[in-house]
Amino acid sequence: MVNGSYRNHCSHCLHSLHVDLSPGDRANDCRALMRPVAVEHHSAKGYMIVHRCTGCGTRTRNRMADDPHQGDDLDTVLALMRSGHHEAGHTNRRQAHR
């Protein structure tokens, strides 16, 4: 990405693969699909896409890519936010205010 960071998920469907134990190490043997399940807001990092591994159930967060040239698909992000999906006691902001 142009800001020097990296993306761990597809910019269109927001899915990822469970390949890392630590960011970038590719040392995880799971290799299952990481499904986007929610969007959370972090006060310092901004919007985070929450993934849940379809193989082992691990939950991870990754910063949303909002670069105007290489950003995540906004329609997909908004659809995920509108879904109001609860994730292990967490909820996105829209559902929290219902």
Biopython code that builds the backbone (N, CA, C, O; Angstrom):
import numpy as np
from Bio.PDB.StructureBuilder import StructureBuilder

atoms = [
    (1, "MET", "N", (0.840, -1.176, 0.000)),
    (1, "MET", "CA", (0.000, 0.000, 0.000)),
    (1, "MET", "C", (0.886, 1.240, 0.000)),
    (1, "MET", "O", (2.051, 1.177, 0.393)),
    (2, "VAL", "N", (0.349, 2.334, -0.428)),
    (2, "VAL", "CA", (1.166, 3.532, -0.586)),
    (2, "VAL", "C", (1.652, 4.115, 0.734)),
    (2, "VAL", "O", (2.649, 4.837, 0.745)),
    (3, "ASN", "N", (0.983, 3.828, 1.847)),
    (3, "ASN", "CA", (1.418, 4.393, 3.129)),
    (3, "ASN", "C", (2.431, 3.504, 3.845)),
    (3, "ASN", "O", (2.800, 3.786, 4.984)),
    (4, "GLY", "N", (2.886, 2.433, 3.192)),
    (4, "GLY", "CA", (3.896, 1.559, 3.779)),
    (4, "GLY", "C", (3.343, 0.419, 4.603)),
    (4, "GLY", "O", (4.100, -0.454, 5.028)),
    (5, "SER", "N", (2.041, 0.401, 4.841)),
    (5, "SER", "CA", (1.454, -0.703, 5.600)),
    (5, "SER", "C", (1.081, -1.822, 4.639)),
    (5, "SER", "O", (1.271, -1.699, 3.428)),
    (6, "TYR", "N", (0.553, -2.902, 5.177)),
    (6, "TYR", "CA", (0.135, -4.001, 4.319)),
    (6, "TYR", "C", (-1.291, -4.392, 4.664)),
    (6, "TYR", "O", (-1.798, -4.063, 5.737)),
    (7, "ARG", "N", (-1.922, -5.088, 3.754)),
    (7, "ARG", "CA", (-3.288, -5.553, 3.932)),
    (7, "ARG", "C", (-3.240, -7.075, 4.027)),
    (7, "ARG", "O", (-2.519, -7.719, 3.265)),
    (8, "ASN", "N", (-3.998, -7.652, 4.950)),
    (8, "ASN", "CA", (-4.001, -9.105, 5.080)),
    (8, "ASN", "C", (-5.265, -9.719, 4.497)),
    (8, "ASN", "O", (-5.531, -10.900, 4.719)),
    (9, "HIS", "N", (-6.050, -8.942, 3.755)),
    (9, "HIS", "CA", (-7.322, -9.435, 3.248)),
    (9, "HIS", "C", (-7.571, -8.895, 1.841)),
    (9, "HIS", "O", (-6.947, -7.926, 1.408)),
    (10, "CYS", "N", (-8.495, -9.544, 1.144)),
    (10, "CYS", "CA", (-8.889, -9.108, -0.192)),
    (10, "CYS", "C", (-9.627, -7.776, -0.086)),
    (10, "CYS", "O", (-10.511, -7.618, 0.756)),
    (11, "SER", "N", (-9.267, -6.831, -0.930)),
    (11, "SER", "CA", (-9.890, -5.505, -0.868)),
    (11, "SER", "C", (-11.338, -5.516, -1.363)),
    (11, "SER", "O", (-12.079, -4.568, -1.105)),
    (12, "HIS", "N", (-11.749, -6.559, -2.061)),
    (12, "HIS", "CA", (-13.110, -6.619, -2.607)),
    (12, "HIS", "C", (-14.070, -7.382, -1.700)),
    (12, "HIS", "O", (-15.143, -6.874, -1.374)),
    (13, "CYS", "N", (-13.699, -8.598, -1.287)),
    (13, "CYS", "CA", (-14.611, -9.418, -0.475)),
    (13, "CYS", "C", (-14.264, -9.384, 1.011)),
    (13, "CYS", "O", (-15.047, -9.855, 1.835)),
    (14, "LEU", "N", (-13.108, -8.838, 1.363)),
    (14, "LEU", "CA", (-12.604, -8.677, 2.736)),
    (14, "LEU", "C", (-12.201, -9.986, 3.404)),
    (14, "LEU", "O", (-11.828, -9.970, 4.577)),
    (15, "HIS", "N", (-12.259, -11.116, 2.708)),
    (15, "HIS", "CA", (-11.821, -12.393, 3.271)),
    (15, "HIS", "C", (-10.294, -12.458, 3.298)),
    (15, "HIS", "O", (-9.615, -11.713, 2.592)),
    (16, "SER", "N", (-9.777, -13.350, 4.113)),
    (16, "SER", "CA", (-8.342, -13.528, 4.277)),
    (16, "SER", "C", (-8.066, -15.019, 4.453)),
    (16, "SER", "O", (-8.993, -15.829, 4.463)),
    (17, "LEU", "N", (-6.805, -15.374, 4.589)),
    (17, "LEU", "CA", (-6.411, -16.745, 4.924)),
    (17, "LEU", "C", (-5.670, -16.726, 6.247)),
    (17, "LEU", "O", (-4.923, -15.789, 6.527)),
    (18, "HIS", "N", (-5.869, -17.744, 7.058)),
    (18, "HIS", "CA", (-5.231, -17.826, 8.368)),
    (18, "HIS", "C", (-3.833, -18.420, 8.194)),
    (18, "HIS", "O", (-3.637, -19.625, 8.351)),
    (19, "VAL", "N", (-2.872, -17.566, 7.869)),
    (19, "VAL", "CA", (-1.518, -18.027, 7.564)),
    (19, "VAL", "C", (-0.458, -17.542, 8.549)),
    (19, "VAL", "O", (0.637, -18.103, 8.588)),
    (20, "ASP", "N", (-0.752, -16.520, 9.340)),
    (20, "ASP", "CA", (0.254, -15.929, 10.235)),
    (20, "ASP", "C", (-0.005, -16.252, 11.698)),
    (20, "ASP", "O", (-1.149, -16.299, 12.149)),
    (21, "LEU", "N", (1.084, -16.473, 12.432)),
    (21, "LEU", "CA", (1.026, -16.493, 13.893)),
    (21, "LEU", "C", (1.297, -15.084, 14.399)),
    (21, "LEU", "O", (0.615, -14.589, 15.296)),
    (22, "SER", "N", (2.300, -14.450, 13.811)),
    (22, "SER", "CA", (2.604, -13.034, 14.018)),
    (22, "SER", "C", (2.520, -12.382, 12.643)),
    (22, "SER", "O", (2.832, -13.034, 11.646)),
    (23, "PRO", "N", (2.113, -11.125, 12.556)),
    (23, "PRO", "CA", (1.925, -10.500, 11.250)),
    (23, "PRO", "C", (3.115, -10.692, 10.304)),
    (23, "PRO", "O", (4.245, -10.312, 10.609)),
    (24, "GLY", "N", (2.820, -11.298, 9.144)),
    (24, "GLY", "CA", (3.813, -11.471, 8.098)),
    (24, "GLY", "C", (4.684, -12.706, 8.176)),
    (24, "GLY", "O", (5.484, -12.936, 7.269)),
    (25, "ASP", "N", (4.562, -13.529, 9.240)),
    (25, "ASP", "CA", (5.495, -14.656, 9.376)),
    (25, "ASP", "C", (5.110, -15.900, 8.573)),
    (25, "ASP", "O", (5.965, -16.753, 8.338)),
    (26, "ARG", "N", (3.867, -16.029, 8.150)),
    (26, "ARG", "CA", (3.364, -17.177, 7.376)),
    (26, "ARG", "C", (3.649, -18.513, 8.060)),
    (26, "ARG", "O", (3.857, -19.521, 7.384)),
    (27, "ALA", "N", (3.660, -18.531, 9.396)),
    (27, "ALA", "CA", (4.033, -19.719, 10.168)),
    (27, "ALA", "C", (2.837, -20.520, 10.683)),
    (27, "ALA", "O", (3.033, -21.528, 11.363)),
    (28, "ASN", "N", (1.615, -20.107, 10.381)),
    (28, "ASN", "CA", (0.451, -20.823, 10.888)),
    (28, "ASN", "C", (0.088, -21.965, 9.947)),
    (28, "ASN", "O", (-0.012, -21.767, 8.737)),
    (29, "ASP", "N", (-0.106, -23.145, 10.494)),
    (29, "ASP", "CA", (-0.460, -24.312, 9.690)),
    (29, "ASP", "C", (-1.953, -24.402, 9.392)),
    (29, "ASP", "O", (-2.358, -25.250, 8.596)),
    (30, "CYS", "N", (-2.775, -23.571, 9.995)),
    (30, "CYS", "CA", (-4.233, -23.648, 9.831)),
    (30, "CYS", "C", (-4.632, -23.474, 8.363)),
    (30, "CYS", "O", (-5.279, -24.351, 7.791)),
    (31, "ARG", "N", (-4.259, -22.371, 7.764)),
    (31, "ARG", "CA", (-4.493, -22.059, 6.351)),
    (31, "ARG", "C", (-5.966, -21.977, 5.948)),
    (31, "ARG", "O", (-6.268, -21.962, 4.754)),
    (32, "ALA", "N", (-6.883, -21.925, 6.902)),
    (32, "ALA", "CA", (-8.315, -21.865, 6.587)),
    (32, "ALA", "C", (-8.725, -20.443, 6.209)),
    (32, "ALA", "O", (-7.962, -19.492, 6.381)),
    (33, "LEU", "N", (-9.930, -20.321, 5.697)),
    (33, "LEU", "CA", (-10.491, -19.033, 5.314)),
    (33, "LEU", "C", (-10.828, -18.215, 6.554)),
    (33, "LEU", "O", (-11.412, -18.725, 7.510)),
    (34, "MET", "N", (-10.452, -16.943, 6.525)),
    (34, "MET", "CA", (-10.815, -15.993, 7.575)),
    (34, "MET", "C", (-11.973, -15.158, 7.030)),
    (34, "MET", "O", (-11.798, -14.394, 6.080)),
    (35, "ARG", "N", (-13.144, -15.303, 7.625)),
    (35, "ARG", "CA", (-14.352, -14.624, 7.161)),
    (35, "ARG", "C", (-14.533, -13.290, 7.893)),
    (35, "ARG", "O", (-14.398, -13.239, 9.115)),
    (36, "PRO", "N", (-14.837, -12.207, 7.160)),
    (36, "PRO", "CA", (-15.127, -10.936, 7.839)),
    (36, "PRO", "C", (-16.473, -11.055, 8.547)),
    (36, "PRO", "O", (-17.472, -11.440, 7.939)),
    (37, "VAL", "N", (-16.493, -10.721, 9.836)),
    (37, "VAL", "CA", (-17.722, -10.901, 10.611)),
    (37, "VAL", "C", (-18.238, -9.615, 11.237)),
    (37, "VAL", "O", (-19.397, -9.562, 11.648)),
    (38, "ALA", "N", (-17.420, -8.588, 11.320)),
    (38, "ALA", "CA", (-17.847, -7.343, 11.953)),
    (38, "ALA", "C", (-16.852, -6.241, 11.626)),
    (38, "ALA", "O", (-15.760, -6.492, 11.117)),
    (39, "VAL", "N", (-17.254, -5.028, 11.927)),
    (39, "VAL", "CA", (-16.367, -3.868, 11.855)),
    (39, "VAL", "C", (-16.424, -3.204, 13.221)),
    (39, "VAL", "O", (-17.502, -2.926, 13.745)),
    (40, "GLU", "N", (-15.253, -2.954, 13.790)),
    (40, "GLU", "CA", (-15.164, -2.281, 15.084)),
    (40, "GLU", "C", (-14.381, -0.989, 14.903)),
    (40, "GLU", "O", (-13.583, -0.866, 13.974)),
    (41, "HIS", "N", (-14.605, -0.035, 15.783)),
    (41, "HIS", "CA", (-13.835, 1.200, 15.740)),
    (41, "HIS", "C", (-12.880, 1.233, 16.922)),
    (41, "HIS", "O", (-13.290, 1.049, 18.068)),
    (42, "HIS", "N", (-11.612, 1.466, 16.639)),
    (42, "HIS", "CA", (-10.567, 1.583, 17.655)),
    (42, "HIS", "C", (-10.170, 3.052, 17.710)),
    (42, "HIS", "O", (-9.928, 3.666, 16.671)),
    (43, "SER", "N", (-10.101, 3.619, 18.906)),
    (43, "SER", "CA", (-9.854, 5.060, 19.032)),
    (43, "SER", "C", (-8.527, 5.503, 18.421)),
    (43, "SER", "O", (-8.428, 6.626, 17.928)),
    (44, "ALA", "N", (-7.515, 4.655, 18.443)),
    (44, "ALA", "CA", (-6.210, 5.034, 17.892)),
    (44, "ALA", "C", (-5.986, 4.525, 16.468)),
    (44, "ALA", "O", (-5.273, 5.163, 15.694)),
    (45, "LYS", "N", (-6.585, 3.384, 16.114)),
    (45, "LYS", "CA", (-6.305, 2.759, 14.820)),
    (45, "LYS", "C", (-7.397, 2.973, 13.785)),
    (45, "LYS", "O", (-7.197, 2.663, 12.610)),
    (46, "GLY", "N", (-8.532, 3.489, 14.187)),
    (46, "GLY", "CA", (-9.628, 3.688, 13.250)),
    (46, "GLY", "C", (-10.475, 2.435, 13.113)),
    (46, "GLY", "O", (-10.568, 1.626, 14.036)),
    (47, "TYR", "N", (-11.095, 2.286, 11.941)),
    (47, "TYR", "CA", (-11.976, 1.139, 11.723)),
    (47, "TYR", "C", (-11.162, -0.123, 11.491)),
    (47, "TYR", "O", (-10.171, -0.125, 10.761)),
    (48, "MET", "N", (-11.608, -1.199, 12.133)),
    (48, "MET", "CA", (-10.926, -2.492, 12.070)),
    (48, "MET", "C", (-11.907, -3.533, 11.542)),
    (48, "MET", "O", (-13.051, -3.600, 11.992)),
    (49, "ILE", "N", (-11.458, -4.343, 10.590)),
    (49, "ILE", "CA", (-12.260, -5.459, 10.106)),
    (49, "ILE", "C", (-11.968, -6.647, 11.011)),
    (49, "ILE", "O", (-10.811, -7.016, 11.212)),
    (50, "VAL", "N", (-13.018, -7.238, 11.550)),
    (50, "VAL", "CA", (-12.890, -8.390, 12.440)),
    (50, "VAL", "C", (-13.087, -9.648, 11.602)),
    (50, "VAL", "O", (-14.078, -9.782, 10.884)),
    (51, "HIS", "N", (-12.128, -10.569, 11.703)),
    (51, "HIS", "CA", (-12.204, -11.845, 10.992)),
    (51, "HIS", "C", (-12.339, -12.985, 11.995)),
    (51, "HIS", "O", (-11.798, -12.925, 13.099)),
    (52, "ARG", "N", (-13.070, -14.025, 11.594)),
    (52, "ARG", "CA", (-13.174, -15.254, 12.380)),
    (52, "ARG", "C", (-12.736, -16.392, 11.461)),
    (52, "ARG", "O", (-13.246, -16.529, 10.349)),
    (53, "CYS", "N", (-11.780, -17.214, 11.935)),
    (53, "CYS", "CA", (-11.267, -18.332, 11.146)),
    (53, "CYS", "C", (-12.322, -19.432, 11.053)),
    (53, "CYS", "O", (-12.886, -19.850, 12.065)),
    (54, "THR", "N", (-12.583, -19.896, 9.833)),
    (54, "THR", "CA", (-13.561, -20.959, 9.626)),
    (54, "THR", "C", (-13.007, -22.321, 10.006)),
    (54, "THR", "O", (-13.760, -23.290, 10.102)),
    (55, "GLY", "N", (-11.695, -22.411, 10.223)),
    (55, "GLY", "CA", (-11.080, -23.678, 10.604)),
    (55, "GLY", "C", (-10.947, -23.849, 12.099)),
    (55, "GLY", "O", (-11.420, -24.836, 12.663)),
    (56, "CYS", "N", (-10.302, -22.887, 12.746)),
    (56, "CYS", "CA", (-9.999, -23.037, 14.178)),
    (56, "CYS", "C", (-10.755, -22.056, 15.069)),
    (56, "CYS", "O", (-10.688, -22.166, 16.293)),
    (57, "GLY", "N", (-11.474, -21.098, 14.479)),
    (57, "GLY", "CA", (-12.273, -20.167, 15.261)),
    (57, "GLY", "C", (-11.539, -18.949, 15.787)),
    (57, "GLY", "O", (-12.143, -18.125, 16.474)),
    (58, "THR", "N", (-10.261, -18.809, 15.488)),
    (58, "THR", "CA", (-9.496, -17.649, 15.950)),
    (58, "THR", "C", (-10.132, -16.358, 15.444)),
    (58, "THR", "O", (-10.593, -16.289, 14.305)),
    (59, "ARG", "N", (-10.152, -15.348, 16.290)),
    (59, "ARG", "CA", (-10.697, -14.031, 15.954)),
    (59, "ARG", "C", (-9.537, -13.048, 15.865)),
    (59, "ARG", "O", (-8.717, -12.974, 16.781)),
    (60, "THR", "N", (-9.457, -12.288, 14.763)),
    (60, "THR", "CA", (-8.407, -11.287, 14.588)),
    (60, "THR", "C", (-9.026, -9.988, 14.085)),
    (60, "THR", "O", (-10.155, -9.968, 13.594)),
    (61, "ARG", "N", (-8.266, -8.907, 14.216)),
    (61, "ARG", "CA", (-8.679, -7.606, 13.682)),
    (61, "ARG", "C", (-7.557, -7.063, 12.813)),
    (61, "ARG", "O", (-6.378, -7.253, 13.111)),
    (62, "ASN", "N", (-7.936, -6.386, 11.737)),
    (62, "ASN", "CA", (-6.966, -5.732, 10.875)),
    (62, "ASN", "C", (-7.527, -4.385, 10.460)),
    (62, "ASN", "O", (-8.713, -4.250, 10.158)),
    (63, "ARG", "N", (-6.664, -3.406, 10.451)),
    (63, "ARG", "CA", (-7.063, -2.044, 10.103)),
    (63, "ARG", "C", (-7.682, -2.000, 8.707)),
    (63, "ARG", "O", (-7.171, -2.616, 7.772)),
    (64, "MET", "N", (-8.768, -1.278, 8.581)),
    (64, "MET", "CA", (-9.401, -1.094, 7.286)),
    (64, "MET", "C", (-8.495, -0.233, 6.412)),
    (64, "MET", "O", (-7.957, 0.775, 6.872)),
    (65, "ALA", "N", (-8.328, -0.628, 5.164)),
    (65, "ALA", "CA", (-7.516, 0.148, 4.227)),
    (65, "ALA", "C", (-8.403, 1.221, 3.609)),
    (65, "ALA", "O", (-9.317, 0.914, 2.843)),
    (66, "ASP", "N", (-8.130, 2.483, 3.945)),
    (66, "ASP", "CA", (-8.968, 3.572, 3.440)),
    (66, "ASP", "C", (-8.234, 4.475, 2.454)),
    (66, "ASP", "O", (-8.674, 5.593, 2.185)),
    (67, "ASP", "N", (-7.125, 3.993, 1.920)),
    (67, "ASP", "CA", (-6.377, 4.742, 0.915)),
    (67, "ASP", "C", (-7.268, 4.960, -0.313)),
    (67, "ASP", "O", (-7.913, 4.013, -0.763)),
    (68, "PRO", "N", (-7.324, 6.173, -0.865)),
    (68, "PRO", "CA", (-8.222, 6.432, -1.994)),
    (68, "PRO", "C", (-7.885, 5.632, -3.254)),
    (68, "PRO", "O", (-8.756, 5.437, -4.103)),
    (69, "HIS", "N", (-6.651, 5.169, -3.393)),
    (69, "HIS", "CA", (-6.253, 4.422, -4.586)),
    (69, "HIS", "C", (-6.247, 2.916, -4.360)),
    (69, "HIS", "O", (-6.386, 2.155, -5.318)),
    (70, "GLN", "N", (-6.090, 2.471, -3.129)),
    (70, "GLN", "CA", (-5.988, 1.041, -2.832)),
    (70, "GLN", "C", (-6.866, 0.639, -1.651)),
    (70, "GLN", "O", (-6.548, -0.313, -0.938)),
    (71, "GLY", "N", (-7.936, 1.337, -1.445)),
    (71, "GLY", "CA", (-8.770, 1.097, -0.272)),
    (71, "GLY", "C", (-9.637, -0.147, -0.382)),
    (71, "GLY", "O", (-9.816, -0.713, -1.461)),
    (72, "ASP", "N", (-10.173, -0.557, 0.769)),
    (72, "ASP", "CA", (-11.123, -1.661, 0.800)),
    (72, "ASP", "C", (-12.425, -1.213, 0.148)),
    (72, "ASP", "O", (-12.761, -0.029, 0.170)),
    (73, "ASP", "N", (-13.157, -2.160, -0.432)),
    (73, "ASP", "CA", (-14.420, -1.873, -1.094)),
    (73, "ASP", "C", (-15.416, -1.323, -0.073)),
    (73, "ASP", "O", (-15.865, -2.046, 0.817)),
    (74, "LEU", "N", (-15.754, -0.061, -0.205)),
    (74, "LEU", "CA", (-16.604, 0.608, 0.778)),
    (74, "LEU", "C", (-18.002, -0.009, 0.843)),
    (74, "LEU", "O", (-18.584, -0.095, 1.924)),
    (75, "ASP", "N", (-18.545, -0.437, -0.288)),
    (75, "ASP", "CA", (-19.868, -1.071, -0.273)),
    (75, "ASP", "C", (-19.853, -2.350, 0.559)),
    (75, "ASP", "O", (-20.802, -2.622, 1.294)),
    (76, "THR", "N", (-18.784, -3.136, 0.448)),
    (76, "THR", "CA", (-18.665, -4.370, 1.224)),
    (76, "THR", "C", (-18.506, -4.060, 2.706)),
    (76, "THR", "O", (-19.105, -4.728, 3.549)),
    (77, "VAL", "N", (-17.702, -3.051, 3.028)),
    (77, "VAL", "CA", (-17.521, -2.651, 4.428)),
    (77, "VAL", "C", (-18.846, -2.173, 5.012)),
    (77, "VAL", "O", (-19.202, -2.556, 6.126)),
    (78, "LEU", "N", (-19.577, -1.342, 4.274)),
    (78, "LEU", "CA", (-20.860, -0.834, 4.763)),
    (78, "LEU", "C", (-21.879, -1.956, 4.946)),
    (78, "LEU", "O", (-22.642, -1.944, 5.912)),
    (79, "ALA", "N", (-21.901, -2.923, 4.033)),
    (79, "ALA", "CA", (-22.816, -4.063, 4.179)),
    (79, "ALA", "C", (-22.484, -4.856, 5.436)),
    (79, "ALA", "O", (-23.385, -5.304, 6.145)),
    (80, "LEU", "N", (-21.204, -5.029, 5.712)),
    (80, "LEU", "CA", (-20.784, -5.735, 6.921)),
    (80, "LEU", "C", (-21.205, -4.951, 8.162)),
    (80, "LEU", "O", (-21.655, -5.543, 9.143)),
    (81, "MET", "N", (-21.063, -3.645, 8.129)),
    (81, "MET", "CA", (-21.473, -2.812, 9.263)),
    (81, "MET", "C", (-22.993, -2.857, 9.467)),
    (81, "MET", "O", (-23.469, -2.892, 10.601)),
    (82, "ARG", "N", (-23.745, -2.856, 8.366)),
    (82, "ARG", "CA", (-25.211, -2.896, 8.461)),
    (82, "ARG", "C", (-25.719, -4.231, 8.978)),
    (82, "ARG", "O", (-26.817, -4.303, 9.531)),
    (83, "SER", "N", (-24.936, -5.288, 8.805)),
    (83, "SER", "CA", (-25.401, -6.616, 9.222)),
    (83, "SER", "C", (-25.618, -6.683, 10.727)),
    (83, "SER", "O", (-26.397, -7.510, 11.200)),
    (84, "GLY", "N", (-24.933, -5.815, 11.497)),
    (84, "GLY", "CA", (-25.119, -5.781, 12.939)),
    (84, "GLY", "C", (-24.716, -7.070, 13.615)),
    (84, "GLY", "O", (-25.253, -7.404, 14.671)),
    (85, "HIS", "N", (-23.790, -7.796, 13.039)),
    (85, "HIS", "CA", (-23.381, -9.105, 13.546)),
    (85, "HIS", "C", (-22.672, -8.998, 14.890)),
    (85, "HIS", "O", (-21.713, -8.238, 15.031)),
    (86, "HIS", "N", (-23.139, -9.755, 15.874)),
    (86, "HIS", "CA", (-22.452, -9.847, 17.162)),
    (86, "HIS", "C", (-21.266, -10.788, 17.005)),
    (86, "HIS", "O", (-21.382, -11.815, 16.336)),
    (87, "GLU", "N", (-20.155, -10.465, 17.595)),
    (87, "GLU", "CA", (-18.967, -11.319, 17.507)),
    (87, "GLU", "C", (-18.356, -11.474, 18.880)),
    (87, "GLU", "O", (-17.676, -10.569, 19.365)),
    (88, "ALA", "N", (-18.587, -12.602, 19.508)),
    (88, "ALA", "CA", (-17.986, -12.949, 20.805)),
    (88, "ALA", "C", (-18.104, -11.812, 21.813)),
    (88, "ALA", "O", (-17.121, -11.412, 22.436)),
    (89, "GLY", "N", (-19.313, -11.305, 21.962)),
    (89, "GLY", "CA", (-19.527, -10.240, 22.928)),
    (89, "GLY", "C", (-19.260, -8.854, 22.382)),
    (89, "GLY", "O", (-19.509, -7.857, 23.059)),
    (90, "HIS", "N", (-18.757, -8.784, 21.166)),
    (90, "HIS", "CA", (-18.487, -7.491, 20.539)),
    (90, "HIS", "C", (-19.613, -7.211, 19.560)),
    (90, "HIS", "O", (-20.264, -8.138, 19.078)),
    (91, "THR", "N", (-19.841, -5.984, 19.275)),
    (91, "THR", "CA", (-20.860, -5.599, 18.318)),
    (91, "THR", "C", (-20.370, -4.366, 17.576)),
    (91, "THR", "O", (-19.543, -3.612, 18.088)),
    (92, "ASN", "N", (-20.881, -4.166, 16.375)),
    (92, "ASN", "CA", (-20.456, -2.945, 15.697)),
    (92, "ASN", "C", (-21.212, -1.765, 16.282)),
    (92, "ASN", "O", (-22.185, -1.952, 17.012)),
    (93, "ARG", "N", (-20.780, -0.563, 15.973)),
    (93, "ARG", "CA", (-21.322, 0.647, 16.597)),
    (93, "ARG", "C", (-22.811, 0.820, 16.303)),
    (93, "ARG", "O", (-23.559, 1.258, 17.178)),
    (94, "ARG", "N", (-23.248, 0.492, 15.117)),
    (94, "ARG", "CA", (-24.649, 0.691, 14.751)),
    (94, "ARG", "C", (-25.559, -0.124, 15.655)),
    (94, "ARG", "O", (-26.547, 0.400, 16.168)),
    (95, "GLN", "N", (-25.249, -1.374, 15.856)),
    (95, "GLN", "CA", (-26.098, -2.206, 16.687)),
    (95, "GLN", "C", (-25.997, -1.813, 18.155)),
    (95, "GLN", "O", (-26.973, -1.943, 18.893)),
    (96, "ALA", "N", (-24.852, -1.343, 18.582)),
    (96, "ALA", "CA", (-24.669, -0.980, 19.982)),
    (96, "ALA", "C", (-25.589, 0.167, 20.387)),
    (96, "ALA", "O", (-25.917, 0.312, 21.565)),
    (97, "HIS", "N", (-26.005, 0.977, 19.429)),
    (97, "HIS", "CA", (-26.832, 2.136, 19.741)),
    (97, "HIS", "C", (-28.317, 1.890, 19.521)),
    (97, "HIS", "O", (-29.101, 2.837, 19.569)),
    (98, "ARG", "N", (-28.723, 0.665, 19.285)),
    (98, "ARG", "CA", (-30.146, 0.349, 19.099)),
    (98, "ARG", "C", (-30.862, 0.330, 20.407)),
    (98, "ARG", "O", (-32.067, 0.081, 20.447)),
]
sb = StructureBuilder()
sb.init_structure("model")
sb.init_model(0)
sb.init_chain("A")
sb.init_seg("    ")
for serial, (resi, resn, name, xyz) in enumerate(atoms, 1):
    if name == "N":
        sb.init_residue(resn, " ", resi, " ")
    sb.init_atom(name, np.array(xyz, "f"), 0.0, 1.0, " ", f" {name:<3s}", serial, name[0])
structure = sb.get_structure()
